[in-house]
């Protein structure tokens, strides 16, 4: 009977989630359109499917812990309507369509979180909470966000590329975003910032942190590593293309490596990322194994 009640509660929560989502359908469609239009968030169609899968695969853990956790709604069910109201009000005042759409996504997720907490209790929110976090990736980046992210990646990549040229022994001078090499100059344009692949790596990192790591410090460490890995990836690409240009001339700028080499360098960036993920996972496993087990009386 308890298992039947739990299944029925899940069905009620699913219906409630659909009712909460229905008024936000235009905002979701607008978010998809704007995210696709900015050219850097092409991954958005995959996000809902991944979020649903992660929530579904956490079902055994949810069923095992549901009976032990308190079910009454807590502070979250009070604060989420307030958060949603503030986000919707701010969205109406926003002059940036992308920012307005992002705020509507935030309001939708806040109401979803409050609904799940109210109907399924703490266990239900723990089950679906990570999926709600992933759904934040549906929010289109505002113009100012794109500019800041691209600027950071451009300047960081140019500086790191200069260090690689200096290590190689190639004379180089960095002026703003332009690398002056013998007989030629390379400018790190916004298109060379690698923002799209960096966002894909950030999404992949969030999924790995949720599914493969348990502790908050390890998860934060993996997420924090995205920025330096992205900068190093871009710098390596600039360095390789620059060295090719010095040896083969400007024709190297029309090579496949320059025009379509992004996926190859993205794959290379997964090497240090994977090593870090394995190291963090092993450290967590070692820490759990080091916890003393109480002696039985």
C-alpha positions in Angstrom: 0.0 0.0 0.0 2.9 2.4 0.8 4.5 1.7 -2.5 1.2 2.4 -4.3 0.9 5.7 -2.4 4.4 6.7 -3.4 3.8 5.9 -7.1 0.5 7.8 -7.0 2.3 10.8 -5.3 4.8 10.7 -8.1 2.0 10.8 -10.7 0.4 13.8 -8.9 3.7 15.5 -8.9 4.1 14.9 -12.7 0.7 16.4 -13.4 1.5 19.4 -11.1 4.8 19.9 -12.9 3.0 19.9 -16.3 0.5 22.5 -14.9 3.3 24.7 -13.7 5.1 24.4 -17.0 2.1 25.1 -19.3 2.0 28.9 -18.7 5.8 29.1 -19.3 5.6 27.3 -22.7 5.9 30.5 -24.7 8.9 31.5 -22.5 10.5 28.2 -23.1 10.1 28.4 -26.9 11.4 32.0 -26.7 14.4 30.8 -24.7 15.1 28.0 -27.3 14.9 30.5 -30.1 17.2 33.1 -28.5 19.7 30.5 -27.4 19.9 29.2 -30.9 20.2 32.7 -32.3 23.2 33.7 -30.3 25.2 30.8 -31.9 26.9 29.6 -28.7 24.1 27.6 -27.0 23.4 25.0 -29.7 23.2 22.3 -27.0 19.9 23.5 -25.6 17.7 20.8 -27.3 19.6 18.1 -25.4 19.2 19.6 -22.0 15.6 18.6 -21.2 16.2 15.0 -22.3 19.4 14.8 -20.1 17.6 16.3 -17.1 14.7 13.9 -17.3 17.0 10.9 -17.7 19.1 11.9 -14.6 15.9 12.3 -12.5 14.6 9.0 -13.7 17.9 7.1 -13.0 17.9 8.4 -9.4 14.6 6.7 -8.7 16.1 3.7 -6.7 17.8 6.1 -4.4 14.7 8.2 -4.0 12.5 5.2 -3.2 15.1 3.9 -0.7 15.3 7.2 1.3 11.7 8.5 0.9 10.4 6.7 4.0 13.2 8.0 6.2 12.9 11.7 5.3 10.4 14.2 6.6 7.7 15.1 4.1 6.1 18.4 5.2 6.9 21.4 3.0 9.6 23.7 4.4 11.0 27.1 3.9 11.5 26.4 0.2 7.8 26.2 -0.6 7.5 29.7 0.8 10.6 31.3 -0.8 10.1 29.9 -4.3 6.9 31.8 -5.1 8.6 35.0 -3.9 11.7 34.2 -6.1 9.4 33.5 -9.1 7.5 36.7 -8.6 10.7 38.8 -8.4 12.1 37.1 -11.5 9.0 37.7 -13.5 8.8 41.3 -12.5 12.5 41.8 -13.4 11.8 40.1 -16.8 9.1 42.6 -17.6 11.5 45.5 -16.9 14.4 44.0 -18.9 15.3 45.6 -22.2 17.4 42.6 -23.3 15.1 39.8 -24.7 17.7 37.2 -23.7 17.8 38.4 -20.1 14.1 38.5 -19.9 13.8 34.9 -21.2 16.5 33.8 -18.7 14.6 35.4 -15.8 11.4 33.6 -16.9 13.3 30.3 -17.0 14.5 31.1 -13.4 10.9 31.8 -12.3 9.7 28.5 -13.9 12.4 26.5 -12.1 11.7 28.2 -8.8 8.0 27.2 -9.0 8.9 23.7 -10.1 11.2 23.3 -7.1 8.6 24.5 -4.7 5.9 22.2 -6.2 8.2 19.2 -6.0 9.1 20.0 -2.4 5.5 20.5 -1.4 4.2 17.3 -3.1 7.1 14.9 -2.7 8.9 16.3 0.3 12.6 16.5 0.8 13.3 13.2 -0.9 11.5 14.3 -4.1 13.5 17.5 -4.3 16.7 15.6 -3.7 15.8 13.3 -6.5 14.9 16.0 -9.1 17.0 18.9 -7.7 20.0 18.1 -9.9 17.8 18.0 -13.0 16.4 21.4 -12.1 20.0 22.7 -11.9 20.7 21.3 -15.4 17.6 23.0 -16.8 19.3 26.3 -16.0 21.3 25.7 -19.1 18.1 26.4 -21.1 18.4 30.1 -20.1 19.8 32.1 -23.0 22.9 34.2 -22.2 22.2 37.9 -22.0 24.2 40.2 -24.3 26.4 41.4 -21.5 27.0 37.8 -20.4 28.2 36.8 -23.8 30.5 39.9 -24.1 32.0 39.3 -20.6 32.6 35.6 -21.3 34.0 36.2 -24.7 36.3 39.0 -23.4 37.6 36.8 -20.6 38.4 33.9 -23.0 39.9 36.2 -25.6 42.3 37.9 -23.2 43.1 34.8 -21.3 43.8 32.8 -24.4 46.0 35.6 -26.0 48.1 35.8 -22.8 48.4 32.0 -22.5 49.3 31.8 -26.2 52.0 34.4 -25.8 53.5 32.2 -23.0 53.5 29.2 -25.3 55.3 31.2 -28.1 57.9 32.5 -25.6 58.4 28.9 -24.3 59.0 27.8 -27.9 61.5 30.6 -28.4 59.4 32.4 -31.0 59.7 36.2 -30.7 56.2 37.6 -29.8 54.7 40.8 -28.6 51.1 41.0 -27.3 49.3 44.2 -27.8 45.7 44.0 -26.4 44.4 41.0 -28.3 46.9 40.9 -31.2 49.9 38.6 -31.1 52.7 40.2 -33.2 55.0 37.5 -34.6 57.9 37.7 -37.0 56.4 39.0 -40.3 52.8 38.6 -39.3 50.1 39.4 -36.6 47.3 37.2 -35.2 44.3 38.8 -33.6 42.2 36.8 -31.2 38.7 37.6 -32.4 35.4 36.9 -30.5 34.9 34.0 -32.9 38.2 32.5 -31.6 37.1 32.7 -28.0 35.7 29.2 -28.0 32.7 30.2 -26.0 30.4 27.6 -27.6 32.7 24.7 -26.8 33.4 26.1 -23.3 29.6 26.1 -22.6 29.4 22.5 -23.8 32.3 21.6 -21.5 30.5 23.3 -18.6 27.3 21.3 -19.3 29.3 18.1 -19.5 31.0 19.1 -16.2 27.7 19.7 -14.5 26.4 16.3 -15.6 29.6 14.6 -14.4 29.6 16.4 -11.1 26.1 15.4 -10.4 26.4 11.8 -11.4 30.0 10.8 -10.6 30.9 13.0 -7.6 29.3 13.2 -4.2 30.9 16.0 -2.2 30.4 19.7 -2.8 34.2 20.5 -2.7 34.9 18.0 -5.5 32.1 19.2 -7.6 33.1 22.8 -7.2 36.7 21.9 -8.0 35.7 20.2 -11.3 33.5 23.2 -12.3 36.2 25.7 -11.4 38.6 23.8 -13.7 36.5 24.6 -16.8 37.8 28.1 -17.3 41.5 27.3 -17.2 41.0 24.2 -19.4 39.1 26.3 -21.9 41.8 29.0 -21.9 44.6 26.4 -22.3 42.7 24.8 -25.2 42.3 28.1 -27.1 45.9 29.0 -26.4 47.1 25.7 -27.8 45.0 26.2 -30.9 46.3 29.8 -31.5 49.9 28.6 -30.9 49.6 25.7 -33.4 48.0 27.9 -36.0 50.6 30.6 -35.5 53.5 28.2 -35.8 52.0 26.8 -39.0 51.7 30.3 -40.4 55.3 31.0 -39.6 56.4 27.9 -41.4 53.9 27.7 -44.3 52.8 31.3 -44.6 49.3 32.9 -44.4 47.9 30.0 -46.4 47.7 28.1 -43.1 44.8 30.3 -42.0 42.7 28.6 -44.7 43.7 25.1 -43.5 41.2 22.6 -42.1 42.9 23.0 -38.7 42.0 26.6 -38.5 38.5 26.4 -40.1 37.3 23.2 -38.6 39.8 22.2 -35.9 37.5 23.1 -33.0 36.3 19.5 -32.3 39.9 18.2 -32.3 41.1 20.7 -29.8 37.9 20.1 -27.7 38.7 16.4 -27.6 42.2 17.3 -26.4 40.8 19.4 -23.6 38.9 16.4 -22.4 42.2 14.7 -21.5 43.1 16.9 -18.5 39.4 17.2 -17.6 39.1 13.4 -17.4 42.3 13.1 -15.4 41.0 15.6 -12.9 37.6 13.9 -12.7 39.3 10.5 -12.0 41.6 12.1 -9.4 38.6 13.7 -7.6 36.6 10.5 -7.7 39.5 8.5 -6.3 40.1 11.0 -3.6 36.4 10.8 -2.5 36.5 7.0 -2.6 39.7 7.1 -0.4 38.1 9.5 2.0 35.0 7.3 2.4 37.3 4.3 2.9 39.2 6.1 5.6 36.1 6.8 7.7 36.4 4.5 10.8 33.6 2.0 11.2 32.2 1.9 14.8 32.8 -1.3 16.6 29.8 -3.4 17.2 28.8 -3.7 20.8 
